[in-house]
Amino acid sequence: MGKGVTGKKIWRLFKRREMFTLVLLIVVLVVSMSLSSSFRDLGYVLKSATRYVEYGMIALSMTMIVIAGMIDLSAPAIMVCLNTFVAMMYHAGIPLGWAIVVGIFIGMALGAFNGVLIAYLKLPALIVTIGTLNAYRGISQIFIGDKSLGSFPEWFNSIEKIPIFKGENYTFGLTLLLFIIFAVIFYFVLHRTRFGRSVYAIGFNEKAAIYSGIKTKNVKFTLFVISGFMCAIAGILTMSRLLLVRWDMATGGELEIVTMVLLGGTEITGGRGSVIGTFLAVIIIIILKTGLLVANVTANAQMFIMGLLLLISIIIPNIMNYYREKHG
Protein backbone atom coordinates (compact mmCIF):
# COMPACT_ATOMS: atom_id res chain seq x y z
CA MET A 1 0.00 0.00 0.00
CA GLY A 2 2.78 2.41 1.00
CA LYS A 3 4.70 1.76 -2.20
CA GLY A 4 1.56 2.32 -4.28
CA VAL A 5 0.82 5.64 -2.58
CA THR A 6 4.44 6.73 -2.99
CA GLY A 7 4.37 5.78 -6.66
CA LYS A 8 1.23 7.85 -7.23
CA LYS A 9 2.80 10.84 -5.49
CA ILE A 10 5.90 10.57 -7.66
CA TRP A 11 3.76 10.26 -10.80
CA ARG A 12 1.72 13.31 -9.77
CA LEU A 13 4.95 15.21 -9.23
CA PHE A 14 6.25 14.34 -12.69
CA LYS A 15 2.96 15.35 -14.30
CA ARG A 16 3.41 18.92 -13.08
CA ARG A 17 4.37 21.31 -15.89
CA GLU A 18 7.23 22.65 -13.80
CA MET A 19 8.86 19.22 -13.97
CA PHE A 20 8.95 19.43 -17.76
CA THR A 21 10.62 22.84 -17.44
CA LEU A 22 13.16 21.39 -15.00
CA VAL A 23 13.97 18.49 -17.36
CA LEU A 24 14.32 20.98 -20.21
CA LEU A 25 16.69 23.05 -18.08
CA ILE A 26 18.90 20.02 -17.45
CA VAL A 27 18.97 19.18 -21.17
CA VAL A 28 19.85 22.75 -22.15
CA LEU A 29 22.59 22.89 -19.51
CA VAL A 30 24.15 19.62 -20.68
CA VAL A 31 24.07 20.72 -24.34
CA SER A 32 25.54 24.13 -23.49
CA MET A 33 28.35 22.58 -21.46
CA SER A 34 29.17 20.39 -24.44
CA LEU A 35 29.38 23.49 -26.65
CA SER A 36 31.80 25.33 -24.39
CA SER A 37 33.77 24.66 -21.23
CA SER A 38 32.91 28.23 -20.18
CA PHE A 39 29.63 26.91 -18.77
CA ARG A 40 31.60 25.10 -16.09
CA ASP A 41 32.74 28.55 -14.91
CA LEU A 42 30.15 30.02 -12.52
CA GLY A 43 31.55 33.52 -13.02
CA TYR A 44 30.95 33.36 -16.78
CA VAL A 45 27.34 32.24 -16.35
CA LEU A 46 26.58 34.89 -13.71
CA LYS A 47 28.12 37.61 -15.88
CA SER A 48 25.98 36.51 -18.84
CA ALA A 49 22.79 36.38 -16.78
CA THR A 50 22.32 40.08 -16.06
CA ARG A 51 20.61 41.29 -19.25
CA TYR A 52 18.14 38.39 -19.32
CA VAL A 53 17.32 38.67 -15.61
CA GLU A 54 16.01 42.20 -16.23
CA TYR A 55 13.30 40.70 -18.44
CA GLY A 56 12.96 37.88 -15.93
CA MET A 57 11.81 40.33 -13.27
CA ILE A 58 9.01 41.51 -15.54
CA ALA A 59 8.18 37.88 -16.38
CA LEU A 60 7.39 37.29 -12.69
CA SER A 61 4.61 39.89 -12.74
CA MET A 62 3.58 38.81 -16.24
CA THR A 63 3.04 35.30 -14.88
CA MET A 64 0.25 36.54 -12.64
CA ILE A 65 -1.30 38.55 -15.46
CA VAL A 66 -1.36 35.54 -17.79
CA ILE A 67 -2.71 33.25 -15.05
CA ALA A 68 -5.55 35.77 -14.68
CA GLY A 69 -6.34 35.28 -18.37
CA MET A 70 -4.76 38.49 -19.70
CA ILE A 71 -1.48 39.65 -21.23
CA ASP A 72 0.69 42.77 -21.20
CA LEU A 73 2.68 43.43 -24.38
CA SER A 74 3.52 47.00 -23.40
CA ALA A 75 6.06 46.12 -20.69
CA PRO A 76 9.29 46.97 -22.60
CA ALA A 77 7.72 50.21 -23.86
CA ILE A 78 6.93 51.17 -20.25
CA MET A 79 10.62 50.58 -19.45
CA VAL A 80 11.72 52.89 -22.26
CA CYS A 81 9.12 55.57 -21.55
CA LEU A 82 9.95 55.94 -17.85
CA ASN A 83 13.68 55.80 -18.60
CA THR A 84 13.19 58.67 -21.03
CA PHE A 85 11.58 60.83 -18.36
CA VAL A 86 14.21 59.87 -15.76
CA ALA A 87 17.02 60.88 -18.15
CA MET A 88 15.24 64.11 -19.12
CA MET A 89 14.67 65.06 -15.49
CA TYR A 90 18.32 64.43 -14.70
CA HIS A 91 19.52 66.55 -17.62
CA ALA A 92 17.06 69.26 -16.53
CA GLY A 93 18.92 69.53 -13.20
CA ILE A 94 16.96 67.17 -10.94
CA PRO A 95 19.22 64.87 -8.87
CA LEU A 96 19.22 61.39 -10.44
CA GLY A 97 18.14 59.70 -7.20
CA TRP A 98 14.95 61.76 -7.08
CA ALA A 99 14.43 61.29 -10.82
CA ILE A 100 14.57 57.51 -10.31
CA VAL A 101 11.96 57.67 -7.53
CA VAL A 102 9.66 59.70 -9.80
CA GLY A 103 10.40 57.25 -12.63
CA ILE A 104 9.19 54.32 -10.54
CA PHE A 105 5.89 56.11 -9.96
CA ILE A 106 5.69 56.90 -13.68
CA GLY A 107 6.07 53.18 -14.43
CA MET A 108 3.29 52.36 -12.00
CA ALA A 109 1.10 55.09 -13.52
CA LEU A 110 1.61 53.71 -17.04
CA GLY A 111 0.70 50.24 -15.76
CA ALA A 112 -2.33 51.74 -13.98
CA PHE A 113 -3.50 53.30 -17.26
CA ASN A 114 -3.47 49.84 -18.83
CA GLY A 115 -5.34 48.54 -15.79
CA VAL A 116 -8.08 51.15 -16.03
CA LEU A 117 -8.74 50.40 -19.69
CA ILE A 118 -8.73 46.63 -19.17
CA ALA A 119 -10.26 46.17 -15.71
CA TYR A 120 -12.80 48.99 -15.51
CA LEU A 121 -13.58 49.74 -19.16
CA LYS A 122 -13.46 46.01 -19.97
CA LEU A 123 -11.36 46.38 -23.11
CA PRO A 124 -9.38 43.34 -24.36
CA ALA A 125 -5.92 43.22 -22.77
CA LEU A 126 -4.25 42.16 -26.02
CA ILE A 127 -5.64 45.13 -27.98
CA VAL A 128 -5.03 47.65 -25.18
CA THR A 129 -1.41 46.66 -24.59
CA ILE A 130 -0.58 46.54 -28.30
CA GLY A 131 -1.91 50.09 -28.44
CA THR A 132 0.02 51.30 -25.40
CA LEU A 133 3.12 49.44 -26.62
CA ASN A 134 3.20 51.80 -29.58
CA ALA A 135 1.96 54.83 -27.64
CA TYR A 136 4.52 54.61 -24.82
CA ARG A 137 7.39 53.98 -27.22
CA GLY A 138 6.09 56.82 -29.41
CA ILE A 139 6.21 59.20 -26.44
CA SER A 140 9.90 58.40 -26.02
CA GLN A 141 10.58 58.99 -29.69
CA ILE A 142 8.75 62.32 -29.60
CA PHE A 143 10.88 63.60 -26.72
CA ILE A 144 14.33 62.30 -27.68
CA GLY A 145 14.00 61.49 -31.39
CA ASP A 146 16.86 59.43 -32.78
CA LYS A 147 19.29 60.76 -30.17
CA SER A 148 20.41 58.96 -27.03
CA LEU A 149 20.53 60.38 -23.52
CA GLY A 150 23.44 59.44 -21.30
CA SER A 151 26.27 61.02 -19.27
CA PHE A 152 24.94 59.82 -15.93
CA PRO A 153 26.86 60.31 -12.65
CA GLU A 154 29.61 57.88 -11.71
CA TRP A 155 27.65 56.23 -8.89
CA PHE A 156 24.91 55.18 -11.30
CA ASN A 157 27.24 53.57 -13.83
CA SER A 158 26.72 49.83 -13.69
CA ILE A 159 24.80 50.00 -10.42
CA GLU A 160 23.23 46.70 -11.43
CA LYS A 161 26.64 45.05 -11.07
CA ILE A 162 27.15 46.08 -7.43
CA PRO A 163 28.71 42.95 -5.88
CA ILE A 164 26.65 41.27 -3.17
CA PHE A 165 28.83 38.19 -2.82
CA LYS A 166 32.29 37.76 -4.27
CA GLY A 167 33.92 34.37 -4.71
CA GLU A 168 37.32 33.46 -6.04
CA ASN A 169 36.14 33.33 -9.66
CA TYR A 170 32.68 34.88 -9.58
CA THR A 171 30.66 37.92 -8.51
CA PHE A 172 27.02 37.69 -7.50
CA GLY A 173 25.54 41.09 -8.39
CA LEU A 174 22.62 43.25 -7.31
CA THR A 175 20.42 42.38 -10.31
CA LEU A 176 20.57 38.66 -9.60
CA LEU A 177 19.84 39.22 -5.92
CA LEU A 178 16.82 41.39 -6.73
CA PHE A 179 15.52 38.76 -9.15
CA ILE A 180 15.70 36.06 -6.48
CA ILE A 181 14.09 38.31 -3.85
CA PHE A 182 11.25 39.24 -6.19
CA ALA A 183 10.80 35.58 -7.18
CA VAL A 184 10.35 34.65 -3.50
CA ILE A 185 7.91 37.53 -2.96
CA PHE A 186 5.84 36.67 -6.04
CA TYR A 187 5.83 32.98 -5.08
CA PHE A 188 4.44 33.86 -1.65
CA VAL A 189 1.85 36.30 -3.04
CA LEU A 190 0.64 33.98 -5.79
CA HIS A 191 0.68 30.68 -3.92
CA ARG A 192 0.13 31.64 -0.28
CA THR A 193 -2.28 34.60 -0.19
CA ARG A 194 -5.93 35.31 -0.84
CA PHE A 195 -4.92 37.70 -3.60
CA GLY A 196 -3.04 34.89 -5.36
CA ARG A 197 -6.03 32.57 -5.07
CA SER A 198 -8.17 35.31 -6.60
CA VAL A 199 -5.77 35.54 -9.56
CA TYR A 200 -6.15 31.81 -10.22
CA ALA A 201 -9.92 31.99 -9.80
CA ILE A 202 -10.25 34.83 -12.33
CA GLY A 203 -8.19 32.97 -14.91
CA PHE A 204 -10.02 29.70 -14.39
CA ASN A 205 -13.55 31.13 -14.51
CA GLU A 206 -14.08 34.86 -14.12
CA LYS A 207 -17.87 34.68 -13.81
CA ALA A 208 -17.60 32.12 -11.02
CA ALA A 209 -15.00 34.35 -9.33
CA ILE A 210 -17.42 37.29 -9.43
CA TYR A 211 -20.24 35.19 -7.93
CA SER A 212 -17.89 34.03 -5.16
CA GLY A 213 -17.35 37.63 -4.08
CA ILE A 214 -13.97 38.35 -5.65
CA LYS A 215 -13.56 41.96 -6.74
CA THR A 216 -12.17 41.01 -10.11
CA LYS A 217 -11.81 44.56 -11.41
CA ASN A 218 -9.64 45.58 -8.47
CA VAL A 219 -7.49 42.47 -8.78
CA LYS A 220 -6.92 43.04 -12.50
CA PHE A 221 -6.09 46.70 -11.95
CA THR A 222 -3.62 45.81 -9.21
CA LEU A 223 -1.87 43.29 -11.46
CA PHE A 224 -1.11 45.96 -14.04
CA VAL A 225 0.12 48.41 -11.41
CA ILE A 226 2.47 45.70 -10.14
CA SER A 227 3.59 45.09 -13.72
CA GLY A 228 4.36 48.80 -14.10
CA PHE A 229 6.42 48.72 -10.90
CA MET A 230 8.46 45.73 -12.11
CA CYS A 231 8.99 47.44 -15.48
CA ALA A 232 10.33 50.46 -13.59
CA ILE A 233 12.83 48.40 -11.60
CA ALA A 234 13.97 46.50 -14.70
CA GLY A 235 14.13 49.72 -16.71
CA ILE A 236 16.38 51.50 -14.19
CA LEU A 237 18.72 48.50 -14.09
CA THR A 238 18.84 48.38 -17.90
CA MET A 239 19.61 52.10 -18.09
CA SER A 240 22.45 51.61 -15.61
CA ARG A 241 23.85 48.68 -17.59
CA LEU A 242 23.71 50.44 -20.98
CA LEU A 243 24.46 53.94 -19.62
CA LEU A 244 22.07 55.49 -22.13
CA VAL A 245 18.42 55.76 -23.14
CA ARG A 246 17.06 55.41 -26.67
CA TRP A 247 13.47 55.16 -27.86
CA ASP A 248 14.17 51.82 -29.58
CA MET A 249 15.67 50.10 -26.54
CA ALA A 250 14.24 46.68 -25.61
CA THR A 251 12.58 46.29 -29.04
CA GLY A 252 11.01 42.83 -29.21
CA GLY A 253 11.43 42.36 -25.48
CA GLU A 254 7.74 41.64 -25.03
CA LEU A 255 8.14 38.37 -26.96
CA GLU A 256 11.08 37.28 -24.80
CA ILE A 257 9.09 38.00 -21.65
CA VAL A 258 6.04 36.07 -22.87
CA THR A 259 8.34 33.20 -23.90
CA MET A 260 9.73 33.02 -20.37
CA VAL A 261 6.22 32.84 -18.93
CA LEU A 262 4.89 30.21 -21.33
CA LEU A 263 8.10 28.18 -21.23
CA GLY A 264 7.62 28.01 -17.47
CA GLY A 265 4.32 26.18 -17.95
CA THR A 266 1.83 29.03 -17.50
CA GLU A 267 -1.14 28.45 -19.78
CA ILE A 268 -1.95 31.33 -22.13
CA THR A 269 -5.68 30.70 -21.56
CA GLY A 270 -5.26 31.41 -17.85
CA GLY A 271 -6.00 29.54 -14.65
CA ARG A 272 -2.73 27.58 -14.46
CA GLY A 273 0.88 28.50 -13.91
CA SER A 274 3.52 29.06 -11.26
CA VAL A 275 6.35 31.38 -10.30
CA ILE A 276 8.68 28.39 -9.93
CA GLY A 277 8.12 27.48 -13.58
CA THR A 278 8.87 31.04 -14.71
CA PHE A 279 11.99 31.15 -12.54
CA LEU A 280 13.30 27.95 -14.15
CA ALA A 281 12.39 29.26 -17.62
CA VAL A 282 14.44 32.41 -17.05
CA ILE A 283 17.45 30.24 -16.21
CA ILE A 284 16.83 28.21 -19.38
CA ILE A 285 16.80 31.40 -21.48
CA ILE A 286 20.02 32.60 -19.83
CA ILE A 287 21.86 29.34 -20.52
CA LEU A 288 20.42 28.79 -23.98
CA LYS A 289 21.02 32.30 -25.30
CA THR A 290 24.53 32.42 -23.87
CA GLY A 291 25.27 29.00 -25.34
CA LEU A 292 24.05 30.06 -28.77
CA LEU A 293 26.28 33.14 -28.65
CA VAL A 294 29.29 31.03 -27.69
CA ALA A 295 28.52 28.73 -30.61
CA ASN A 296 28.33 31.76 -32.96
CA VAL A 297 24.75 30.97 -33.94
CA THR A 298 23.24 33.76 -36.04
CA ALA A 299 20.45 35.97 -34.70
CA ASN A 300 17.93 34.52 -37.18
CA ALA A 301 18.82 30.98 -36.16
CA GLN A 302 18.46 31.97 -32.50
CA MET A 303 14.95 33.24 -33.18
CA PHE A 304 14.08 29.95 -34.88
CA ILE A 305 15.44 27.90 -31.97
CA MET A 306 13.60 30.01 -29.39
CA GLY A 307 10.35 29.70 -31.35
CA LEU A 308 10.79 25.96 -31.69
CA LEU A 309 11.53 25.64 -27.98
CA LEU A 310 8.38 27.57 -27.14
CA LEU A 311 6.27 25.33 -29.37
CA ILE A 312 7.75 22.23 -27.75
CA SER A 313 7.09 23.66 -24.29
CA ILE A 314 3.41 24.06 -25.21
CA ILE A 315 2.86 20.85 -27.19
CA ILE A 316 4.41 18.32 -24.80
CA PRO A 317 2.55 19.46 -21.65
CA ASN A 318 -0.70 19.44 -23.64
CA ILE A 319 0.01 15.85 -24.66
CA MET A 320 0.62 15.05 -20.99
CA ASN A 321 -2.66 16.73 -20.04
CA TYR A 322 -4.50 14.68 -22.67
CA TYR A 323 -2.93 11.50 -21.33
CA ARG A 324 -3.88 12.45 -17.78
CA GLU A 325 -7.50 13.09 -18.72
CA LYS A 326 -7.72 9.79 -20.63
CA HIS A 327 -5.94 7.58 -18.10
CA GLY A 328 -6.21 9.50 -14.83
C-alpha positions as CSV (number, residue, x, y, z in Angstrom):
1,M,0.0,0.0,0.0
2,G,2.8,2.4,1.0
3,K,4.7,1.8,-2.2
4,G,1.6,2.3,-4.3
5,V,0.8,5.6,-2.6
6,T,4.4,6.7,-3.0
7,G,4.4,5.8,-6.7
8,K,1.2,7.8,-7.2
9,K,2.8,10.8,-5.5
10,I,5.9,10.6,-7.7
11,W,3.8,10.3,-10.8
12,R,1.7,13.3,-9.8
13,L,5.0,15.2,-9.2
14,F,6.3,14.3,-12.7
15,K,3.0,15.4,-14.3
16,R,3.4,18.9,-13.1
17,R,4.4,21.3,-15.9
18,E,7.2,22.7,-13.8
19,M,8.9,19.2,-14.0
20,F,8.9,19.4,-17.8
21,T,10.6,22.8,-17.4
22,L,13.2,21.4,-15.0
23,V,14.0,18.5,-17.4
24,L,14.3,21.0,-20.2
25,L,16.7,23.0,-18.1
26,I,18.9,20.0,-17.5
27,V,19.0,19.2,-21.2
28,V,19.8,22.8,-22.1
29,L,22.6,22.9,-19.5
30,V,24.1,19.6,-20.7
31,V,24.1,20.7,-24.3
32,S,25.5,24.1,-23.5
33,M,28.4,22.6,-21.5
34,S,29.2,20.4,-24.4
35,L,29.4,23.5,-26.7
36,S,31.8,25.3,-24.4
37,S,33.8,24.7,-21.2
38,S,32.9,28.2,-20.2
39,F,29.6,26.9,-18.8
40,R,31.6,25.1,-16.1
41,D,32.7,28.6,-14.9
42,L,30.2,30.0,-12.5
43,G,31.5,33.5,-13.0
44,Y,30.9,33.4,-16.8
45,V,27.3,32.2,-16.4
46,L,26.6,34.9,-13.7
47,K,28.1,37.6,-15.9
48,S,26.0,36.5,-18.8
49,A,22.8,36.4,-16.8
50,T,22.3,40.1,-16.1
51,R,20.6,41.3,-19.3
52,Y,18.1,38.4,-19.3
53,V,17.3,38.7,-15.6
54,E,16.0,42.2,-16.2
55,Y,13.3,40.7,-18.4
56,G,13.0,37.9,-15.9
57,M,11.8,40.3,-13.3
58,I,9.0,41.5,-15.5
59,A,8.2,37.9,-16.4
60,L,7.4,37.3,-12.7
61,S,4.6,39.9,-12.7
62,M,3.6,38.8,-16.2
63,T,3.0,35.3,-14.9
64,M,0.2,36.5,-12.6
65,I,-1.3,38.6,-15.5
66,V,-1.4,35.5,-17.8
67,I,-2.7,33.3,-15.0
68,A,-5.6,35.8,-14.7
69,G,-6.3,35.3,-18.4
70,M,-4.8,38.5,-19.7
71,I,-1.5,39.7,-21.2
72,D,0.7,42.8,-21.2
73,L,2.7,43.4,-24.4
74,S,3.5,47.0,-23.4
75,A,6.1,46.1,-20.7
76,P,9.3,47.0,-22.6
77,A,7.7,50.2,-23.9
78,I,6.9,51.2,-20.3
79,M,10.6,50.6,-19.4
80,V,11.7,52.9,-22.3
81,C,9.1,55.6,-21.5
82,L,9.9,55.9,-17.9
83,N,13.7,55.8,-18.6
84,T,13.2,58.7,-21.0
85,F,11.6,60.8,-18.4
86,V,14.2,59.9,-15.8
87,A,17.0,60.9,-18.2
88,M,15.2,64.1,-19.1
89,M,14.7,65.1,-15.5
90,Y,18.3,64.4,-14.7
91,H,19.5,66.6,-17.6
92,A,17.1,69.3,-16.5
93,G,18.9,69.5,-13.2
94,I,17.0,67.2,-10.9
95,P,19.2,64.9,-8.9
96,L,19.2,61.4,-10.4
97,G,18.1,59.7,-7.2
98,W,15.0,61.8,-7.1
99,A,14.4,61.3,-10.8
100,I,14.6,57.5,-10.3
101,V,12.0,57.7,-7.5
102,V,9.7,59.7,-9.8
103,G,10.4,57.3,-12.6
104,I,9.2,54.3,-10.5
105,F,5.9,56.1,-10.0
106,I,5.7,56.9,-13.7
107,G,6.1,53.2,-14.4
108,M,3.3,52.4,-12.0
109,A,1.1,55.1,-13.5
110,L,1.6,53.7,-17.0
111,G,0.7,50.2,-15.8
112,A,-2.3,51.7,-14.0
113,F,-3.5,53.3,-17.3
114,N,-3.5,49.8,-18.8
115,G,-5.3,48.5,-15.8
116,V,-8.1,51.2,-16.0
117,L,-8.7,50.4,-19.7
118,I,-8.7,46.6,-19.2
119,A,-10.3,46.2,-15.7
120,Y,-12.8,49.0,-15.5
121,L,-13.6,49.7,-19.2
122,K,-13.5,46.0,-20.0
123,L,-11.4,46.4,-23.1
124,P,-9.4,43.3,-24.4
125,A,-5.9,43.2,-22.8
126,L,-4.3,42.2,-26.0
127,I,-5.6,45.1,-28.0
128,V,-5.0,47.6,-25.2
129,T,-1.4,46.7,-24.6
130,I,-0.6,46.5,-28.3
131,G,-1.9,50.1,-28.4
132,T,0.0,51.3,-25.4
133,L,3.1,49.4,-26.6
134,N,3.2,51.8,-29.6
135,A,2.0,54.8,-27.6
136,Y,4.5,54.6,-24.8
137,R,7.4,54.0,-27.2
138,G,6.1,56.8,-29.4
139,I,6.2,59.2,-26.4
140,S,9.9,58.4,-26.0
141,Q,10.6,59.0,-29.7
142,I,8.7,62.3,-29.6
143,F,10.9,63.6,-26.7
144,I,14.3,62.3,-27.7
145,G,14.0,61.5,-31.4
146,D,16.9,59.4,-32.8
147,K,19.3,60.8,-30.2
148,S,20.4,59.0,-27.0
149,L,20.5,60.4,-23.5
150,G,23.4,59.4,-21.3
151,S,26.3,61.0,-19.3
152,F,24.9,59.8,-15.9
153,P,26.9,60.3,-12.7
154,E,29.6,57.9,-11.7
155,W,27.6,56.2,-8.9
156,F,24.9,55.2,-11.3
157,N,27.2,53.6,-13.8
158,S,26.7,49.8,-13.7
159,I,24.8,50.0,-10.4
160,E,23.2,46.7,-11.4
161,K,26.6,45.1,-11.1
162,I,27.2,46.1,-7.4
163,P,28.7,43.0,-5.9
164,I,26.6,41.3,-3.2
165,F,28.8,38.2,-2.8
166,K,32.3,37.8,-4.3
167,G,33.9,34.4,-4.7
168,E,37.3,33.5,-6.0
169,N,36.1,33.3,-9.7
170,Y,32.7,34.9,-9.6
171,T,30.7,37.9,-8.5
172,F,27.0,37.7,-7.5
173,G,25.5,41.1,-8.4
174,L,22.6,43.2,-7.3
175,T,20.4,42.4,-10.3
176,L,20.6,38.7,-9.6
177,L,19.8,39.2,-5.9
178,L,16.8,41.4,-6.7
179,F,15.5,38.8,-9.2
180,I,15.7,36.1,-6.5
181,I,14.1,38.3,-3.9
182,F,11.2,39.2,-6.2
183,A,10.8,35.6,-7.2
184,V,10.4,34.6,-3.5
185,I,7.9,37.5,-3.0
186,F,5.8,36.7,-6.0
187,Y,5.8,33.0,-5.1
188,F,4.4,33.9,-1.6
189,V,1.9,36.3,-3.0
190,L,0.6,34.0,-5.8
191,H,0.7,30.7,-3.9
192,R,0.1,31.6,-0.3
193,T,-2.3,34.6,-0.2
194,R,-5.9,35.3,-0.8
195,F,-4.9,37.7,-3.6
196,G,-3.0,34.9,-5.4
197,R,-6.0,32.6,-5.1
198,S,-8.2,35.3,-6.6
199,V,-5.8,35.5,-9.6
200,Y,-6.1,31.8,-10.2
201,A,-9.9,32.0,-9.8
202,I,-10.3,34.8,-12.3
203,G,-8.2,33.0,-14.9
204,F,-10.0,29.7,-14.4
205,N,-13.6,31.1,-14.5
206,E,-14.1,34.9,-14.1
207,K,-17.9,34.7,-13.8
208,A,-17.6,32.1,-11.0
209,A,-15.0,34.3,-9.3
210,I,-17.4,37.3,-9.4
211,Y,-20.2,35.2,-7.9
212,S,-17.9,34.0,-5.2
213,G,-17.3,37.6,-4.1
214,I,-14.0,38.3,-5.7
215,K,-13.6,42.0,-6.7
216,T,-12.2,41.0,-10.1
217,K,-11.8,44.6,-11.4
218,N,-9.6,45.6,-8.5
219,V,-7.5,42.5,-8.8
220,K,-6.9,43.0,-12.5
221,F,-6.1,46.7,-12.0
222,T,-3.6,45.8,-9.2
223,L,-1.9,43.3,-11.5
224,F,-1.1,46.0,-14.0
225,V,0.1,48.4,-11.4
226,I,2.5,45.7,-10.1
227,S,3.6,45.1,-13.7
228,G,4.4,48.8,-14.1
229,F,6.4,48.7,-10.9
230,M,8.5,45.7,-12.1
231,C,9.0,47.4,-15.5
232,A,10.3,50.5,-13.6
233,I,12.8,48.4,-11.6
234,A,14.0,46.5,-14.7
235,G,14.1,49.7,-16.7
236,I,16.4,51.5,-14.2
237,L,18.7,48.5,-14.1
238,T,18.8,48.4,-17.9
239,M,19.6,52.1,-18.1
240,S,22.5,51.6,-15.6
241,R,23.9,48.7,-17.6
242,L,23.7,50.4,-21.0
243,L,24.5,53.9,-19.6
244,L,22.1,55.5,-22.1
245,V,18.4,55.8,-23.1
246,R,17.1,55.4,-26.7
247,W,13.5,55.2,-27.9
248,D,14.2,51.8,-29.6
249,M,15.7,50.1,-26.5
250,A,14.2,46.7,-25.6
251,T,12.6,46.3,-29.0
252,G,11.0,42.8,-29.2
253,G,11.4,42.4,-25.5
254,E,7.7,41.6,-25.0
255,L,8.1,38.4,-27.0
256,E,11.1,37.3,-24.8
257,I,9.1,38.0,-21.6
258,V,6.0,36.1,-22.9
259,T,8.3,33.2,-23.9
260,M,9.7,33.0,-20.4
261,V,6.2,32.8,-18.9
262,L,4.9,30.2,-21.3
263,L,8.1,28.2,-21.2
264,G,7.6,28.0,-17.5
265,G,4.3,26.2,-17.9
266,T,1.8,29.0,-17.5
267,E,-1.1,28.5,-19.8
268,I,-2.0,31.3,-22.1
269,T,-5.7,30.7,-21.6
270,G,-5.3,31.4,-17.8
271,G,-6.0,29.5,-14.6
272,R,-2.7,27.6,-14.5
273,G,0.9,28.5,-13.9
274,S,3.5,29.1,-11.3
275,V,6.4,31.4,-10.3
276,I,8.7,28.4,-9.9
277,G,8.1,27.5,-13.6
278,T,8.9,31.0,-14.7
279,F,12.0,31.1,-12.5
280,L,13.3,28.0,-14.2
281,A,12.4,29.3,-17.6
282,V,14.4,32.4,-17.1
283,I,17.5,30.2,-16.2
284,I,16.8,28.2,-19.4
285,I,16.8,31.4,-21.5
286,I,20.0,32.6,-19.8
287,I,21.9,29.3,-20.5
288,L,20.4,28.8,-24.0
289,K,21.0,32.3,-25.3
290,T,24.5,32.4,-23.9
291,G,25.3,29.0,-25.3
292,L,24.0,30.1,-28.8
293,L,26.3,33.1,-28.6
294,V,29.3,31.0,-27.7
295,A,28.5,28.7,-30.6
296,N,28.3,31.8,-33.0
297,V,24.8,31.0,-33.9
298,T,23.2,33.8,-36.0
299,A,20.4,36.0,-34.7
300,N,17.9,34.5,-37.2
301,A,18.8,31.0,-36.2
302,Q,18.5,32.0,-32.5
303,M,14.9,33.2,-33.2
304,F,14.1,29.9,-34.9
305,I,15.4,27.9,-32.0
306,M,13.6,30.0,-29.4
307,G,10.4,29.7,-31.3
308,L,10.8,26.0,-31.7
309,L,11.5,25.6,-28.0
310,L,8.4,27.6,-27.1
311,L,6.3,25.3,-29.4
312,I,7.7,22.2,-27.7
313,S,7.1,23.7,-24.3
314,I,3.4,24.1,-25.2
315,I,2.9,20.9,-27.2
316,I,4.4,18.3,-24.8
317,P,2.5,19.5,-21.7
318,N,-0.7,19.4,-23.6
319,I,0.0,15.9,-24.7
320,M,0.6,15.0,-21.0
321,N,-2.7,16.7,-20.0
322,Y,-4.5,14.7,-22.7
323,Y,-2.9,11.5,-21.3
324,R,-3.9,12.4,-17.8
325,E,-7.5,13.1,-18.7
326,K,-7.7,9.8,-20.6
327,H,-5.9,7.6,-18.1
328,G,-6.2,9.5,-14.8
